[in-house]
Amino acid sequence: MTWIAALAAPGMVQPSPAIAEVRIFACEPEWAALASDIGGDAVHVYAATHGRQDPHYIRARPSLIAQVRRADVLFCSGAGLEEGWLPVLLQRGARATIQPHQPGHLMASAHVRLLDPPSRVDRSLGHVHAEGNPHVQLLPANIGFLATELARRLTVIDPDNAETYRRRLSAFQDRWKDATAGWTGRTSQLEGMPVVAYHEAWTYLFAWTGIEQVAAIERLPGVPPTASHLQEVLELARTAGARAILRAPYEPSEGMEWLSDKAGIPIVELPFTVGGLEGVDDLFDLFDVTLTLLETVRDRH
Ligand SMILES: [Zn+2]
């Protein structure tokens, strides 16, 4: 830890020049949670956002700039999710080691199969998923891939703690494999359930569970609904027998409330990330709670 070096008096044993504590700047809480799981005491994790903030729209405020300047590793979703704020942070004095193409620059979307591949829709229309769907955290396999990739990067950056990262990765993957097997047993009961979403936030969750999104309240990702679009969504929801409107904690509720009222279906808030709902304190909770809430939707009469 650098403060020990600063306080050390002449003649005292100086700490190793190797990084004593790798500082990880995680753009979203899910990556902060994974970084803590893999890094343990060898890392210091800073989460740039909390679970009830919209990661598409964050202000590059001075406290974030101060944190990113000290970071040894940047761990974010990528695929344009942080386009409105991360480039600004990186330009404000972030180290060369966390700039693109460096081991300290880890974008989750670069290590998984991206869904909703880039479309022809022009970004100037307000479309925020122009590089593919960046919300990759809601697929258990993706978390497993990122755990391995993060451990690999940490080992390169901080070889002194390689054994710690190897051991923690192995323990995490064992637990994650067991948990995933349990969750996958539950997803078959959700297959085909029709729902409405506000934003294309659940694409990976739906790909995994077989839940069917019959409409999105946004006209395009990042483009709020018009009255006529809402009317269309209502028709689609009625025709398909949608069971619920799924809401991420930060999403606006006005259009949802109108639709909920007209279609006679509930708005169900899912955590979306760690800390999105009370009691969702880690990645295991994230999937447990999400599935439990979806099962409640399924069982509602
Ligand atoms: Zn999005």
Residues whose N, C-alpha, C, O or C-beta is under 5 A from the ligand:
A	BS01	ZN	E200
